[in-house]
Amino acid sequence: MTRLPRVFISRTTAGLAALTKRVAEVLRQRGIEPRSSRPASTRPRMTIKGMLAKHLQQCDTVISSYIRKMDSECYSRSGDL
């Protein structure tokens, strides 16, 4: 039996949890197995780098979502935006 393609869904903040959940739903509808990591706090003695490596080795590709944090210094330098 052929296995489903596996996609690792990576997010940088808890604020992206709803987006990650929706992406996983769409992938399942398309016959793709979504994978995501458990929070690092639930995996004692494993570094984030180690946890990501373990998940990535089991997947065919990655979808990464992130939010770029902009602090007040960035806003004050409008020429950089």
Summary of the structure (lengths in Angstrom):
residues: 81
radius of gyration: 16.2
end to end distance: 50.8
largest distance: 57.5
contacts: 170
relative contact order: 0.25
helix: 46%
strand: 19%
